[in-house]
Amino acid sequence: MIQFKNVTKKYGKDITALHDVSFSIDKGDFVYLVGPTGSGKTTVFRLVIRDLVPDEGEVLIGDISIGKLSGSKIPKLRRTVGTIFQDLKLLMDHTVMENVILPLQFTGVSEKNARQQAEEILLQVGLGDQKDKFPLQLSGGERQRVAIARALIFNPEVLLADEPTGNLDSETSYQIIDLLQSINKLGTTILMATHNKEIIDNTKQRVLTVEKGRLVHDRPSAHKKTTESKKEDEGEEKEKKEEAQEHTDKKKDEKKEEHETS
C-alpha cells in the first residue's frame, strides 16, 4: 500500500531530512513511526500526501508514484489518504458537524448528503451527540475524535495520524488508540507517528524507528513474528520427518542387503 524505495529528501543543500529510506507497508497494516523531533517523521508524512516529492528514490501509494503525479491529481490522492494533523486544524468558530463536512463541501457534495455521511462517521468515533457543539466546548480527547472523523470523511484507504495522543492523558490516549485500531480492523491502513514510549513498549504492532533521517530499526508486529516462528517450526518439523524417513529407509536397505547376502 505504501512503499518507500531508497528515498532521499533534502531541504536546500545542507539539510538531509531523509537518507536512503526504504520500507513497505501492506494494505490493512497498522504501523507506528517513532523517532525524536527532527528525525524525519513529518517528512515521511509530507511525502505520502505529496506535499513534497523525493529528491532520490520513489514513493508509491498503491500503484501511484508520488513523484510522477501531476498537480491536478493531488486532490484525488488526498481523498485516498486521510490525515490527522498534530495541531488538529479544527475551525473553532465552526461546530463539530461543520468541521467534519467541510472537505465534502469543497468537492461539491450536497449539504444533505454531506451531513448524512458525517453523522455516520461521528457515530463511529463516539461523537453522535456532540455534533452541534464547538471545539472549545469539547475535551482534548473529543477534539481529537473530531479530527479523526474529518480524516475519515472520504473513507480513505490510508490514514496518517501525526501524534494523535501527544496532548492527552494516558487513559484518553489509549481510548484514541482503541478507536484507531477499530478503524484499522475495518481495513484502513494506518501509519501513526508518536513519541509515546508507553504505547510503543506495550504495542504488538510493527514499529519503524527513524533517527537523523535514516531508518534505523524495523520491529515487526507480534503477529508477523508468530507467523514467522510458526513457519520456522513447521520447517524444522519437516526436516526432522525427512531425516527420520531417511533413517528408516536406510535401515530397510541395510536389512535387505543382509537378507540377500545370506
VEXLOTI-735782 format. One record per atom (N, C-alpha, C): residue number from 1; residue in one letter; atom name; z, x, y negated. Coordinates in steps of 0.2 Angstrom, whole numbers, padded with zeros to 4 digits. Layout:
 pos code site     z     x     y
 NUM    A   CA     Z     X     Y
...
This chain:
 pos code site     z     x     y
   1    M    N  0000  0004  0006
   1    M   CA  0000  0000  0000
   1    M    C  0000  0004 -0006
   2    I    N  0005  0009 -0007
   2    I   CA  0005  0014 -0012
   2    I    C  0004  0021 -0009
   3    Q    N -0001  0025 -0012
   3    Q   CA -0002  0032 -0009
   3    Q    C -0003  0036 -0015
   4    F    N  0001  0042 -0015
   4    F   CA  0000  0047 -0020
   4    F    C -0002  0053 -0016
   5    K    N -0008  0056 -0018
   5    K   CA -0011  0061 -0014
   5    K    C -0011  0067 -0019
   6    N    N -0007  0072 -0018
   6    N   CA -0007  0078 -0021
   6    N    C -0007  0077 -0029
   7    V    N -0003  0073 -0031
   7    V   CA -0003  0071 -0038
   7    V    C  0000  0075 -0043
   8    T    N -0003  0077 -0048
   8    T   CA  0000  0081 -0054
   8    T    C -0001  0078 -0060
   9    K    N  0004  0077 -0064
   9    K   CA  0003  0074 -0071
   9    K    C  0007  0078 -0076
  10    K    N  0003  0080 -0081
  10    K   CA  0006  0084 -0087
  10    K    C  0006  0081 -0093
  11    Y    N  0011  0082 -0097
  11    Y   CA  0011  0079 -0104
  11    Y    C  0010  0085 -0109
  12    G    N  0004  0086 -0112
  12    G   CA  0002  0092 -0115
  12    G    C  0001  0098 -0111
  13    K    N  0002  0104 -0113
  13    K   CA  0000  0110 -0109
  13    K    C  0007  0112 -0106
  14    D    N  0013  0111 -0109
  14    D   CA  0019  0114 -0106
  14    D    C  0023  0110 -0102
  15    I    N  0022  0103 -0102
  15    I   CA  0027  0099 -0098
  15    I    C  0023  0096 -0092
  16    T    N  0026  0098 -0086
  16    T   CA  0023  0095 -0080
  16    T    C  0028  0090 -0077
  17    A    N  0026  0084 -0078
  17    A   CA  0030  0078 -0076
  17    A    C  0030  0078 -0068
  18    L    N  0025  0078 -0065
  18    L   CA  0024  0078 -0058
  18    L    C  0020  0084 -0055
  19    H    N  0022  0087 -0050
  19    H   CA  0018  0093 -0047
  19    H    C  0016  0092 -0040
  20    D    N  0010  0091 -0038
  20    D   CA  0008  0091 -0031
  20    D    C  0012  0086 -0027
  21    V    N  0013  0080 -0029
  21    V   CA  0017  0075 -0026
  21    V    C  0013  0071 -0021
  22    S    N  0015  0070 -0015
  22    S   CA  0011  0066 -0010
  22    S    C  0016  0062 -0006
  23    F    N  0015  0055 -0006
  23    F   CA  0019  0051 -0001
  23    F    C  0015  0045  0000
  24    S    N  0017  0041  0005
  24    S   CA  0013  0034  0006
  24    S    C  0019  0029  0008
  25    I    N  0018  0023  0005
  25    I   CA  0022  0018  0006
  25    I    C  0018  0012  0009
  26    D    N  0020  0010  0015
  26    D   CA  0016  0005  0018
  26    D    C  0018 -0002  0016
  27    K    N  0014 -0007  0017
  27    K   CA  0014 -0014  0015
  27    K    C  0021 -0017  0018
  28    G    N  0025 -0020  0014
  28    G   CA  0031 -0023  0016
  28    G    C  0037 -0018  0016
  29    D    N  0036 -0012  0014
  29    D   CA  0042 -0007  0014
  29    D    C  0046 -0008  0008
  30    F    N  0053 -0006  0009
  30    F   CA  0057 -0006  0003
  30    F    C  0060  0002  0003
  31    V    N  0058  0005 -0003
  31    V   CA  0059  0012 -0003
  31    V    C  0063  0013 -0010
  32    Y    N  0068  0018 -0010
  32    Y   CA  0071  0020 -0016
  32    Y    C  0068  0026 -0018
  33    L    N  0068  0027 -0025
  33    L   CA  0066  0033 -0028
  33    L    C  0072  0036 -0032
  34    V    N  0074  0041 -0031
  34    V   CA  0080  0044 -0034
  34    V    C  0079  0051 -0037
  35    G    N  0083  0053 -0042
  35    G   CA  0082  0059 -0045
  35    G    C  0085  0059 -0052
  36    P    N  0087  0065 -0054
  36    P   CA  0090  0065 -0061
  36    P    C  0086  0063 -0067
  37    T    N  0089  0062 -0072
  37    T   CA  0084  0060 -0078
  37    T    C  0079  0066 -0080
  38    G    N  0073  0064 -0081
  38    G   CA  0068  0069 -0082
  38    G    C  0065  0071 -0076
  39    S    N  0066  0069 -0070
  39    S   CA  0064  0071 -0064
  39    S    C  0057  0069 -0062
  40    G    N  0055  0064 -0065
  40    G   CA  0048  0061 -0064
  40    G    C  0047  0054 -0061
  41    K    N  0053  0051 -0061
  41    K   CA  0053  0044 -0058
  41    K    C  0049  0039 -0062
  42    T    N  0050  0039 -0069
  42    T   CA  0047  0035 -0073
  42    T    C  0039  0036 -0073
  43    T    N  0037  0043 -0073
  43    T   CA  0030  0044 -0072
  43    T    C  0027  0041 -0066
  44    V    N  0031  0041 -0061
  44    V   CA  0028  0038 -0054
  44    V    C  0027  0031 -0056
  45    F    N  0031  0027 -0059
  45    F   CA  0030  0020 -0060
  45    F    C  0024  0019 -0065
  46    R    N  0024  0023 -0070
  46    R   CA  0018  0023 -0075
  46    R    C  0012  0024 -0072
  47    L    N  0011  0028 -0067
  47    L   CA  0005  0029 -0064
  47    L    C  0003  0023 -0059
  48    V    N  0008  0020 -0056
  48    V   CA  0007  0015 -0052
  48    V    C  0004  0009 -0056
  49    I    N  0007  0007 -0062
  49    I   CA  0004  0002 -0066
  49    I    C -0002  0004 -0070
  50    R    N -0004  0010 -0069
  50    R   CA -0010  0013 -0073
  50    R    C -0009  0013 -0080
  51    D    N -0002  0014 -0082
  51    D   CA -0001  0016 -0089
  51    D    C -0003  0023 -0090
  52    L    N -0003  0027 -0085
  52    L   CA -0005  0034 -0085
  52    L    C -0010  0035 -0079
  53    V    N -0014  0040 -0080
  53    V   CA -0019  0042 -0074
  53    V    C -0017  0050 -0072
  54    P    N -0018  0051 -0066
  54    P   CA -0016  0058 -0064
  54    P    C -0021  0063 -0067
  55    D    N -0018  0069 -0068
  55    D   CA -0022  0075 -0070
  55    D    C -0026  0078 -0064
  56    E    N -0022  0078 -0059
  56    E   CA -0025  0080 -0052
  56    E    C -0023  0076 -0047
  57    G    N -0026  0075 -0041
  57    G   CA -0025  0071 -0036
  57    G    C -0027  0064 -0037
  58    E    N -0024  0059 -0033
  58    E   CA -0026  0052 -0033
  58    E    C -0020  0048 -0031
  59    V    N -0020  0042 -0035
  59    V   CA -0015  0037 -0034
  59    V    C -0019  0031 -0032
  60    L    N -0017  0028 -0026
  60    L   CA -0020  0022 -0023
  60    L    C -0015  0016 -0023
  61    I    N -0017  0010 -0025
  61    I   CA -0014  0004 -0024
  61    I    C -0018  0000 -0019
  62    G    N -0016 -0001 -0013
  62    G   CA -0021 -0004 -0008
  62    G    C -0027  0001 -0008
  63    D    N -0033 -0002 -0009
  63    D   CA -0039  0002 -0009
  63    D    C -0042  0004 -0016
  64    I    N -0037  0003 -0021
  64    I   CA -0039  0004 -0028
  64    I    C -0037  0011 -0030
  65    S    N -0042  0015 -0033
  65    S   CA -0040  0021 -0035
  65    S    C -0038  0021 -0043
  66    I    N -0032  0022 -0045
  66    I   CA -0030  0021 -0052
  66    I    C -0034  0025 -0057
  67    G    N -0036  0031 -0055
  67    G   CA -0040  0035 -0060
  67    G    C -0047  0032 -0061
  68    K    N -0049  0029 -0056
  68    K   CA -0056  0026 -0057
  68    K    C -0056  0019 -0060
  69    L    N -0051  0016 -0061
  69    L   CA -0050  0009 -0063
  69    L    C -0052  0008 -0070
  70    S    N -0057  0004 -0072
  70    S   CA -0059  0003 -0079
  70    S    C -0054 -0001 -0082
  71    G    N -0054 -0001 -0089
  71    G   CA -0049 -0004 -0093
  71    G    C -0049 -0011 -0092
  72    S    N -0054 -0014 -0091
  72    S   CA -0055 -0022 -0091
  72    S    C -0051 -0024 -0084
  73    K    N -0050 -0020 -0079
  73    K   CA -0047 -0022 -0073
  73    K    C -0040 -0021 -0073
  74    I    N -0037 -0017 -0078
  74    I   CA -0030 -0016 -0078
  74    I    C -0025 -0022 -0078
  75    P    N -0027 -0027 -0082
  75    P   CA -0023 -0033 -0081
  75    P    C -0022 -0036 -0074
  76    K    N -0028 -0036 -0071
  76    K   CA -0028 -0039 -0064
  76    K    C -0023 -0035 -0059
  77    L    N -0023 -0028 -0060
  77    L   CA -0019 -0024 -0056
  77    L    C -0012 -0025 -0058
  78    R    N -0010 -0026 -0064
  78    R   CA -0003 -0028 -0066
  78    R    C -0001 -0034 -0064
  79    R    N -0005 -0039 -0062
  79    R   CA -0003 -0045 -0059
  79    R    C -0002 -0044 -0051
  80    T    N -0004 -0039 -0049
  80    T   CA -0003 -0037 -0042
  80    T    C  0003 -0033 -0041
  81    V    N  0005 -0029 -0046
  81    V   CA  0011 -0025 -0046
  81    V    C  0016 -0028 -0052
  82    G    N  0021 -0031 -0049
  82    G   CA  0026 -0034 -0054
  82    G    C  0031 -0028 -0056
  83    T    N  0034 -0028 -0062
  83    T   CA  0038 -0023 -0064
  83    T    C  0044 -0026 -0067
  84    I    N  0050 -0023 -0065
  84    I   CA  0057 -0025 -0068
  84    I    C  0059 -0019 -0072
  85    F    N  0058 -0020 -0079
  85    F   CA  0060 -0014 -0083
  85    F    C  0067 -0012 -0084
  86    Q    N  0069 -0006 -0085
  86    Q   CA  0076 -0004 -0086
  86    Q    C  0079 -0008 -0091
  87    D    N  0075 -0008 -0097
  87    D   CA  0078 -0012 -0103
  87    D    C  0077 -0019 -0103
  88    L    N  0074 -0022 -0097
  88    L   CA  0073 -0029 -0096
  88    L    C  0067 -0032 -0100
  89    K    N  0067 -0030 -0106
  89    K   CA  0062 -0033 -0111
  89    K    C  0062 -0040 -0111
  90    L    N  0067 -0043 -0111
  90    L   CA  0068 -0050 -0112
  90    L    C  0068 -0052 -0120
  91    L    N  0065 -0058 -0121
  91    L   CA  0065 -0060 -0128
  91    L    C  0071 -0064 -0130
  92    M    N  0075 -0062 -0134
  92    M   CA  0082 -0065 -0135
  92    M    C  0082 -0072 -0138
  93    D    N  0076 -0073 -0142
  93    D   CA  0075 -0079 -0145
  93    D    C  0071 -0084 -0141
  94    H    N  0070 -0083 -0135
  94    H   CA  0067 -0087 -0130
  94    H    C  0072 -0089 -0125
  95    T    N  0071 -0095 -0122
  95    T   CA  0075 -0097 -0116
  95    T    C  0073 -0093 -0110
  96    V    N  0077 -0094 -0105
  96    V   CA  0075 -0091 -0098
  96    V    C  0069 -0094 -0096
  97    M    N  0067 -0100 -0096
  97    M   CA  0061 -0103 -0094
  97    M    C  0055 -0100 -0099
  98    E    N  0056 -0100 -0105
  98    E   CA  0051 -0097 -0109
  98    E    C  0049 -0090 -0108
  99    N    N  0055 -0086 -0106
  99    N   CA  0053 -0079 -0104
  99    N    C  0049 -0078 -0098
 100    V    N  0051 -0082 -0093
 100    V   CA  0048 -0082 -0087
 100    V    C  0040 -0084 -0087
 101    I    N  0039 -0089 -0091
 101    I   CA  0032 -0092 -0091
 101    I    C  0027 -0088 -0095
 102    L    N  0030 -0084 -0100
 102    L   CA  0026 -0080 -0105
 102    L    C  0020 -0077 -0102
 103    P    N  0021 -0073 -0096
 103    P   CA  0015 -0070 -0093
 103    P    C  0010 -0074 -0091
 104    L    N  0012 -0080 -0089
 104    L   CA  0007 -0085 -0087
 104    L    C  0003 -0088 -0092
 105    Q    N  0006 -0089 -0098
 105    Q   CA  0003 -0092 -0104
 105    Q    C -0002 -0087 -0107
 106    F    N -0001 -0081 -0106
 106    F   CA -0006 -0076 -0108
 106    F    C -0012 -0076 -0104
 107    T    N -0012 -0079 -0098
 107    T   CA -0018 -0079 -0094
 107    T    C -0021 -0086 -0094
 108    G    N -0019 -0090 -0098
 108    G   CA -0022 -0097 -0099
 108    G    C -0020 -0102 -0094
 109    V    N -0014 -0101 -0090
 109    V   CA -0012 -0106 -0086
 109    V    C -0008 -0112 -0090
 110    S    N -0010 -0118 -0088
 110    S   CA -0007 -0124 -0092
 110    S    C  0001 -0124 -0092
 111    E    N  0004 -0126 -0097
 111    E   CA  0011 -0126 -0098
 111    E    C  0014 -0130 -0092
 112    K    N  0011 -0135 -0090
 112    K   CA  0014 -0139 -0084
 112    K    C  0014 -0135 -0078
 113    N    N  0009 -0132 -0076
 113    N   CA  0008 -0128 -0070
 113    N    C  0013 -0122 -0071
 114    A    N  0013 -0119 -0077
 114    A   CA  0017 -0113 -0078
 114    A    C  0025 -0115 -0077
 115    R    N  0027 -0120 -0079
 115    R   CA  0034 -0122 -0079
 115    R    C  0036 -0124 -0071
 116    Q    N  0031 -0127 -0068
 116    Q   CA  0032 -0129 -0061
 116    Q    C  0033 -0122 -0057
 117    Q    N  0029 -0118 -0058
 117    Q   CA  0029 -0111 -0055
 117    Q    C  0035 -0107 -0056
 118    A    N  0037 -0108 -0063
 118    A   CA  0043 -0104 -0065
 118    A    C  0049 -0107 -0062
 119    E    N  0050 -0114 -0062
 119    E   CA  0055 -0117 -0059
 119    E    C  0057 -0115 -0052
 120    E    N  0051 -0114 -0048
 120    E   CA  0052 -0112 -0041
 120    E    C  0055 -0105 -0040
 121    I    N  0052 -0101 -0045
 121    I   CA  0055 -0094 -0044
 121    I    C  0062 -0094 -0047
 122    L    N  0064 -0097 -0052
 122    L   CA  0071 -0097 -0054
 122    L    C  0075 -0100 -0049
 123    L    N  0073 -0105 -0045
 123    L   CA  0077 -0107 -0039
 123    L    C  0078 -0101 -0034
 124    Q    N  0073 -0098 -0033
 124    Q   CA  0073 -0092 -0028
 124    Q    C  0078 -0087 -0030
 125    V    N  0078 -0085 -0037
 125    V   CA  0083 -0080 -0039
 125    V    C  0090 -0083 -0041
 126    G    N  0091 -0089 -0040
 126    G   CA  0098 -0092 -0041
 126    G    C  0099 -0094 -0048
 127    L    N  0094 -0095 -0052
 127    L   CA  0095 -0097 -0059
 127    L    C  0092 -0104 -0061
 128    G    N  0091 -0108 -0055
 128    G   CA  0088 -0115 -0056
 128    G    C  0092 -0119 -0062
 129    D    N  0098 -0118 -0063
 129    D   CA  0102 -0122 -0068
 129    D    C  0103 -0119 -0074
 130    Q    N  0100 -0113 -0075
 130    Q   CA  0100 -0109 -0081
 130    Q    C  0094 -0109 -0086
 131    K    N  0089 -0112 -0084
 131    K   CA  0083 -0112 -0087
 131    K    C  0082 -0113 -0094
 132    D    N  0087 -0117 -0097
 132    D   CA  0087 -0119 -0104
 132    D    C  0091 -0114 -0108
 133    K    N  0095 -0110 -0105
 133    K   CA  0099 -0105 -0109
 133    K    C  0095 -0099 -0112
 134    F    N  0098 -0096 -0117
 134    F   CA  0095 -0090 -0120
 134    F    C  0099 -0084 -0116
 135    P    N  0095 -0078 -0116
 135    P   CA  0098 -0072 -0113
 135    P    C  0105 -0070 -0115
 136    L    N  0107 -0071 -0121
 136    L   CA  0113 -0069 -0123
 136    L    C  0119 -0074 -0121
 137    Q    N  0117 -0079 -0118
 137    Q   CA  0122 -0084 -0115
 137    Q    C  0123 -0082 -0108
 138    L    N  0119 -0077 -0105
 138    L   CA  0120 -0076 -0098
 138    L    C  0124 -0069 -0097
 139    S    N  0126 -0068 -0091
 139    S   CA  0129 -0062 -0089
 139    S    C  0124 -0057 -0088
 140    G    N  0126 -0050 -0087
 140    G   CA  0122 -0045 -0086
 140    G    C  0118 -0046 -0080
 141    G    N  0121 -0048 -0074
 141    G   CA  0118 -0050 -0068
 141    G    C  0113 -0055 -0068
 142    E    N  0114 -0060 -0072
 142    E   CA  0110 -0066 -0073
 142    E    C  0103 -0064 -0077
 143    R    N  0104 -0060 -0082
 143    R   CA  0099 -0057 -0086
 143    R    C  0094 -0053 -0082
 144    Q    N  0097 -0049 -0077
 144    Q   CA  0093 -0045 -0073
 144    Q    C  0089 -0050 -0068
 145    R    N  0092 -0056 -0066
 145    R   CA  0088 -0060 -0062
 145    R    C  0082 -0064 -0066
 146    V    N  0083 -0065 -0072
 146    V   CA  0078 -0067 -0076
 146    V    C  0072 -0062 -0076
 147    A    N  0074 -0056 -0077
 147    A   CA  0069 -0050 -0077
 147    A    C  0065 -0050 -0070
 148    I    N  0069 -0051 -0065
 148    I   CA  0066 -0051 -0058
 148    I    C  0061 -0057 -0057
 149    A    N  0063 -0063 -0060
 149    A   CA  0059 -0069 -0059
 149    A    C  0053 -0068 -0063
 150    R    N  0053 -0065 -0069
 150    R   CA  0047 -0064 -0073
 150    R    C  0042 -0059 -0069
 151    A    N  0045 -0054 -0066
 151    A   CA  0041 -0050 -0062
 151    A    C  0038 -0053 -0056
 152    L    N  0041 -0058 -0054
 152    L   CA  0038 -0062 -0048
 152    L    C  0033 -0067 -0050
 153    I    N  0032 -0069 -0056
 153    I   CA  0028 -0075 -0058
 153    I    C  0021 -0075 -0055
 154    F    N  0018 -0069 -0054
 154    F   CA  0011 -0069 -0051
 154    F    C  0011 -0068 -0044
 155    N    N  0017 -0068 -0041
 155    N   CA  0018 -0067 -0033
 155    N    C  0014 -0060 -0032
 156    P    N  0017 -0055 -0034
 156    P   CA  0014 -0048 -0033
 156    P    C  0015 -0046 -0026
 157    E    N  0010 -0041 -0024
 157    E   CA  0011 -0038 -0018
 157    E    C  0016 -0032 -0018
 158    V    N  0017 -0029 -0024
 158    V   CA  0021 -0024 -0025
 158    V    C  0026 -0025 -0031
 159    L    N  0032 -0024 -0030
 159    L   CA  0037 -0025 -0035
 159    L    C  0041 -0018 -0037
 160    L    N  0040 -0016 -0043
 160    L   CA  0043 -0010 -0046
 160    L    C  0050 -0012 -0049
 161    A    N  0055 -0009 -0047
 161    A   CA  0062 -0010 -0050
 161    A    C  0065 -0004 -0053
 162    D    N  0065 -0003 -0060
 162    D   CA  0067  0003 -0063
 162    D    C  0075  0002 -0065
 163    E    N  0079  0005 -0061
 163    E   CA  0086  0005 -0062
 163    E    C  0089 -0002 -0063
 164    P    N  0088 -0007 -0058
 164    P   CA  0090 -0014 -0059
 164    P    C  0097 -0015 -0059
 165    T    N  0101 -0010 -0057
 165    T   CA  0108 -0011 -0056
 165    T    C  0112 -0006 -0061
 166    G    N  0108 -0003 -0066
 166    G   CA  0110  0003 -0070
 166    G    C  0116  0001 -0074
 167    N    N  0117 -0005 -0077
 167    N   CA  0122 -0008 -0081
 167    N    C  0126 -0013 -0078
 168    L    N  0126 -0013 -0072
 168    L   CA  0130 -0018 -0068
 168    L    C  0136 -0016 -0064
 169    D    N  0141 -0020 -0063
 169    D   CA  0147 -0018 -0059
 169    D    C  0145 -0018 -0052
 170    S    N  0149 -0015 -0048
 170    S   CA  0147 -0014 -0041
 170    S    C  0146 -0020 -0037
 171    E    N  0150 -0025 -0038
 171    E   CA  0149 -0032 -0035
 171    E    C  0142 -0035 -0037
 172    T    N  0141 -0035 -0043
 172    T   CA  0135 -0038 -0046
 172    T    C  0129 -0034 -0043
 173    S    N  0129 -0027 -0043
 173    S   CA  0124 -0023 -0041
 173    S    C  0122 -0025 -0034
 174    Y    N  0127 -0026 -0030
 174    Y   CA  0125 -0027 -0023
 174    Y    C  0122 -0034 -0022
 175    Q    N  0124 -0039 -0027
 175    Q   CA  0121 -0045 -0027
 175    Q    C  0113 -0045 -0028
 176    I    N  0112 -0040 -0033
 176    I   CA  0105 -0039 -0035
 176    I    C  0101 -0036 -0029
 177    I    N  0104 -0031 -0026
 177    I   CA  0101 -0028 -0020
 177    I    C  0099 -0033 -0015
 178    D    N  0104 -0037 -0014
 178    D   CA  0103 -0043 -0009
 178    D    C  0097 -0047 -0010
 179    L    N  0097 -0049 -0017
 179    L   CA  0091 -0053 -0019
 179    L    C  0084 -0049 -0018
 180    L    N  0084 -0043 -0020
 180    L   CA  0078 -0039 -0019
 180    L    C  0076 -0038 -0012
 181    Q    N  0081 -0038 -0007
 181    Q   CA  0080 -0037  0000
 181    Q    C  0077 -0044  0003
 182    S    N  0080 -0049  0000
 182    S   CA  0077 -0056  0002
 182    S    C  0070 -0057  0000
 183    I    N  0068 -0054 -0006
 183    I   CA  0061 -0054 -0008
 183    I    C  0057 -0050 -0004
 184    N    N  0060 -0044 -0002
 184    N   CA  0056 -0039  0002
 184    N    C  0055 -0042  0009
 185    K    N  0059 -0046  0012
 185    K   CA  0058 -0049  0018
 185    K    C  0053 -0055  0018
 186    L    N  0051 -0057  0012
 186    L   CA  0045 -0062  0012
 186    L    C  0039 -0058  0012
 187    G    N  0039 -0051  0012
 187    G   CA  0033 -0047  0012
 187    G    C  0031 -0043  0006
 188    T    N  0035 -0044  0001
 188    T   CA  0034 -0040 -0005
 188    T    C  0036 -0032 -0004
 189    T    N  0031 -0028 -0006
 189    T   CA  0033 -0021 -0005
 189    T    C  0037 -0019 -0012
 190    I    N  0043 -0015 -0011
 190    I   CA  0047 -0014 -0016
 190    I    C  0048 -0006 -0017
 191    L    N  0047 -0004 -0023
 191    L   CA  0049  0003 -0024
 191    L    C  0054  0003 -0030
 192    M    N  0060  0005 -0029
 192    M   CA  0066  0004 -0033
 192    M    C  0069  0011 -0035
 193    A    N  0069  0012 -0042
 193    A   CA  0072  0019 -0044
 193    A    C  0079  0017 -0046
 194    T    N  0084  0022 -0044
 194    T   CA  0091  0021 -0045
 194    T    C  0094  0028 -0046
 195    H    N  0100  0028 -0050
 195    H   CA  0105  0033 -0050
 195    H    C  0111  0032 -0046
 196    N    N  0111  0026 -0043
 196    N   CA  0117  0023 -0040
 196    N    C  0118  0027 -0033
 197    K    N  0123  0032 -0033
 197    K   CA  0124  0036 -0027
 197    K    C  0127  0031 -0022
 198    E    N  0131  0027 -0023
 198    E   CA  0135  0022 -0018
 198    E    C  0129  0018 -0015
 199    I    N  0125  0016 -0018
 199    I   CA  0119  0012 -0015
 199    I    C  0115  0016 -0010
 200    I    N  0113  0022 -0012
 200    I   CA  0109  0027 -0008
 200    I    C  0113  0029 -0002
 201    D    N  0120  0030 -0003
 201    D   CA  0124  0033  0003
 201    D    C  0124  0027  0008
 202    N    N  0124  0021  0006
 202    N   CA  0125  0015  0011
 202    N    C  0119  0012  0013
 203    T    N  0113  0014  0010
 203    T   CA  0107  0011  0012
 203    T    C  0104  0013  0019
 204    K    N  0101  0009  0022
 204    K   CA  0097  0011  0028
 204    K    C  0089  0012  0027
 205    Q    N  0088  0011  0020
 205    Q   CA  0081  0011  0018
 205    Q    C  0078  0018  0017
 206    R    N  0072  0019  0017
 206    R   CA  0069  0025  0015
 206    R    C  0071  0027  0008
 207    V    N  0072  0034  0007
 207    V   CA  0074  0037  0001
 207    V    C  0069  0043 -0001
 208    L    N  0066  0042 -0007
 208    L   CA  0062  0048 -0009
 208    L    C  0066  0051 -0015
 209    T    N  0066  0058 -0015
 209    T   CA  0070  0061 -0020
 209    T    C  0065  0066 -0024
 210    V    N  0065  0065 -0030
 210    V   CA  0061  0070 -0035
 210    V    C  0066  0074 -0039
 211    E    N  0064  0080 -0040
 211    E   CA  0068  0084 -0044
 211    E    C  0063  0089 -0048
 212    K    N  0063  0089 -0054
 212    K   CA  0059  0093 -0058
 212    K    C  0051  0092 -0057
 213    G    N  0050  0086 -0056
 213    G   CA  0043  0084 -0055
 213    G    C  0040  0085 -0048
 214    R    N  0045  0087 -0043
 214    R   CA  0042  0088 -0036
 214    R    C  0046  0084 -0031
 215    L    N  0043  0081 -0026
 215    L   CA  0046  0078 -0021
 215    L    C  0049  0082 -0016
 216    V    N  0056  0082 -0017
 216    V   CA  0060  0087 -0013
 216    V    C  0063  0085 -0006
 217    H    N  0063  0078 -0005
 217    H   CA  0066  0076  0001
 217    H    C  0063  0068  0002
 218    D    N  0061  0067  0008
 218    D   CA  0059  0060  0010
 218    D    C  0063  0058  0016
 219    R    N  0068  0054  0015
 219    R   CA  0073  0052  0020
 219    R    C  0070  0046  0023
 220    P    N  0068  0046  0030
 220    P   CA  0066  0040  0032
 220    P    C  0071  0034  0033
 221    S    N  0068  0028  0034
 221    S   CA  0073  0022  0035
 221    S    C  0076  0023  0042
 222    A    N  0082  0019  0042
 222    A   CA  0085  0019  0049
 222    A    C  0081  0016  0054
 223    H    N  0077  0011  0052
 223    H   CA  0073  0008  0057
 223    H    C  0068  0013  0060
 224    K    N  0065  0017  0055
 224    K   CA  0060  0022  0057
 224    K    C  0063  0027  0062
 225    K    N  0069  0029  0060
 225    K   CA  0072  0034  0064
 225    K    C  0074  0031  0071
 226    T    N  0076  0025  0071
 226    T   CA  0077  0021  0078
 226    T    C  0071  0021  0082
 227    T    N  0065  0019  0079
 227    T   CA  0059  0018  0082
 227    T    C  0056  0025  0085
 228    E    N  0057  0030  0080
 228    E   CA  0055  0037  0082
 228    E    C  0059  0040  0088
 229    S    N  0066  0038  0088
 229    S   CA  0071  0040  0093
 229    S    C  0069  0037  0100
 230    K    N  0067  0030  0099
 230    K   CA  0065  0027  0105
 230    K    C  0059  0029  0108
 231    K    N  0054  0031  0104
 231    K   CA  0048  0034  0106
 231    K    C  0049  0041  0110
 232    E    N  0054  0045  0107
 232    E   CA  0056  0051  0110
 232    E    C  0059  0050  0116
 233    D    N  0064  0045  0117
 233    D   CA  0067  0044  0123
 233    D    C  0063  0042  0128
 234    E    N  0058  0037  0126
 234    E   CA  0053  0035  0131
 234    E    C  0048  0041  0134
 235    G    N  0047  0045  0129
 235    G   CA  0043  0051  0131
 235    G    C  0047  0056  0136
 236    E    N  0053  0057  0134
 236    E   CA  0057  0061  0139
 236    E    C  0058  0058  0146
 237    E    N  0059  0051  0146
 237    E   CA  0059  0047  0152
 237    E    C  0053  0048  0156
 238    K    N  0047  0047  0152
 238    K   CA  0041  0048  0156
 238    K    C  0040  0054  0159
 239    E    N  0042  0060  0155
 239    E   CA  0041  0066  0158
 239    E    C  0046  0067  0164
 240    K    N  0052  0065  0164
 240    K   CA  0056  0065  0170
 240    K    C  0053  0062  0176
 241    K    N  0050  0056  0175
 241    K   CA  0047  0052  0180
 241    K    C  0042  0056  0183
 242    E    N  0038  0059  0179
 242    E   CA  0032  0063  0181
 242    E    C  0034  0069  0185
 243    E    N  0039  0072  0182
 243    E   CA  0042  0078  0186
 243    E    C  0045  0076  0193
 244    A    N  0048  0070  0193
 244    A   CA  0051  0068  0199
 244    A    C  0046  0066  0204
 245    Q    N  0040  0063  0202
 245    Q   CA  0035  0061  0206
 245    Q    C  0031  0068  0209
 246    E    N  0031  0073  0204
 246    E   CA  0028  0079  0206
 246    E    C  0032  0082  0212
 247    H    N  0038  0082  0211
 247    H   CA  0043  0085  0216
 247    H    C  0042  0081  0223
 248    T    N  0042  0075  0222
 248    T   CA  0041  0071  0228
 248    T    C  0035  0072  0232
 249    D    N  0029  0073  0228
 249    D   CA  0023  0074  0231
 249    D    C  0023  0081  0234
 250    K    N  0026  0086  0231
 250    K   CA  0026  0092  0233
 250    K    C  0030  0093  0240
 251    K    N  0035  0089  0241
 251    K   CA  0039  0089  0247
 251    K    C  0035  0085  0252
 252    K    N  0031  0080  0251
 252    K   CA  0027  0077  0255
 252    K    C  0022  0082  0258
 253    D    N  0019  0086  0253
 253    D   CA  0014  0091  0255
 253    D    C  0016  0096  0260
 254    E    N  0023  0098  0258
 254    E   CA  0026  0103  0262
 254    E    C  0027  0101  0270
 255    K    N  0030  0095  0270
 255    K   CA  0031  0092  0277
 255    K    C  0025  0091  0281
 256    K    N  0019  0089  0277
 256    K   CA  0013  0088  0280
 256    K    C  0010  0094  0283
 257    E    N  0011  0100  0279
 257    E   CA  0009  0106  0281
 257    E    C  0013  0109  0287
 258    E    N  0019  0107  0287
 258    E   CA  0024  0109  0293
 258    E    C  0022  0106  0299
 259    H    N  0020  0099  0298
 259    H   CA  0018  0095  0304
 259    H    C  0011  0097  0307
 260    E    N  0007  0099  0303
 260    E   CA  0000  0102  0305
 260    E    C  0001  0108  0309
 261    T    N  0005  0113  0306
 261    T   CA  0006  0119  0309
 261    T    C  0009  0119  0316
 262    S    N  0014  0114  0317
 262    S   CA  0017  0113  0323
 262    S    C  0013  0110  0328
